[in-house]
Amino acid sequence: MNEHNKLDGSNYANWKFKMLTLLEAQSALQIVNGDELKPATRSATILNWEKREKRARTMLKMSVKDFIISHIREGKSANEIWGILKELYEMKN
């Protein structure tokens, strides 16, 4: 993701739209929004889930400007990082 497209706080709505599109294309959207939890048993399914979760975490971390990294650095999961960014930047009604 180039610098122009990275989240800087003022572009949250457009960034969110683009990220949701990318995450959906990577079959990771349900993991990020918390609708698909990690499978309980060790199997090929869990390995696939872990791969998609890691991909989503990486995409989120790499899609923000440097000054935002301190807010998400300790995020343990893609869902947690998504929640932090949503809490910080989504407009409250």
C-alpha positions as CSV (number, residue, x, y, z in Angstrom):
1,M,0.0,0.0,0.0
2,N,1.5,3.3,-1.0
3,E,1.8,6.2,1.5
4,H,-1.2,8.1,-0.1
5,N,-3.6,5.2,0.7
6,K,-2.4,4.6,4.3
7,L,-4.7,5.6,7.2
8,D,-3.8,9.0,8.6
9,G,-6.9,9.6,10.7
10,S,-8.5,12.1,8.2
11,N,-9.2,9.5,5.6
12,Y,-10.8,6.7,7.7
13,A,-14.0,6.3,5.7
14,N,-12.1,5.7,2.4
15,W,-9.4,3.7,4.1
16,K,-12.0,1.5,5.7
17,F,-13.8,0.9,2.4
18,K,-10.5,-0.1,0.7
19,M,-9.4,-2.3,3.6
20,L,-12.8,-4.1,3.7
21,T,-12.5,-4.7,-0.1
22,L,-8.9,-6.1,0.3
23,L,-9.8,-8.2,3.3
24,E,-12.8,-9.7,1.5
25,A,-10.6,-10.6,-1.5
26,Q,-8.2,-12.3,0.9
27,S,-11.0,-14.3,2.6
28,A,-10.2,-12.6,5.8
29,L,-13.0,-10.2,6.4
30,Q,-15.0,-12.5,8.7
31,I,-11.9,-13.0,10.8
32,V,-11.3,-9.2,11.1
33,N,-14.9,-8.4,12.0
34,G,-15.1,-11.3,14.5
35,D,-17.7,-13.3,12.7
36,E,-15.3,-16.2,12.2
37,L,-13.5,-17.4,15.3
38,K,-10.5,-19.7,15.4
39,P,-11.5,-23.3,15.1
40,A,-11.2,-25.3,18.4
41,T,-9.5,-28.4,17.0
42,R,-6.1,-28.7,15.3
43,S,-6.6,-29.5,11.7
44,A,-6.1,-28.2,8.2
45,T,-9.0,-25.8,8.9
46,I,-7.2,-24.2,11.8
47,L,-4.0,-23.9,9.8
48,N,-6.0,-22.1,7.0
49,W,-7.6,-19.8,9.6
50,E,-4.3,-18.9,11.1
51,K,-2.8,-18.1,7.7
52,R,-5.7,-15.8,6.9
53,E,-5.6,-14.2,10.3
54,K,-1.9,-13.5,10.0
55,R,-2.4,-12.1,6.5
56,A,-5.2,-9.8,7.8
57,R,-3.0,-8.6,10.7
58,T,-0.2,-7.8,8.4
59,M,-2.4,-5.9,6.0
60,L,-3.8,-3.8,8.8
61,K,-0.4,-3.0,10.3
62,M,1.1,-2.1,6.9
63,S,-1.9,0.1,6.0
64,V,-1.4,2.8,8.6
65,K,0.9,5.8,8.8
66,D,3.8,5.5,11.1
67,F,2.3,7.7,13.9
68,I,-0.6,5.3,14.3
69,I,1.6,2.2,14.8
70,S,2.0,3.0,18.5
71,H,-1.8,2.5,19.0
72,I,-1.9,-0.9,17.3
73,R,1.5,-2.3,18.2
74,E,0.2,-4.5,21.1
75,G,-2.8,-5.8,19.1
76,K,-2.7,-9.6,19.3
77,S,-5.2,-10.3,16.5
78,A,-6.6,-8.7,13.4
79,N,-9.9,-8.3,15.1
80,E,-8.3,-6.5,18.0
81,I,-6.4,-4.1,15.7
82,W,-9.5,-3.4,13.7
83,G,-11.4,-2.6,16.9
84,I,-8.6,-0.2,18.0
85,L,-8.6,1.6,14.7
86,K,-12.4,1.8,14.6
87,E,-12.5,3.2,18.2
88,L,-9.9,5.8,17.3
89,Y,-11.2,7.0,14.0
90,E,-14.8,6.0,13.2
91,M,-17.2,8.9,13.5
92,K,-19.6,8.6,16.5
93,N,-23.2,9.3,15.8
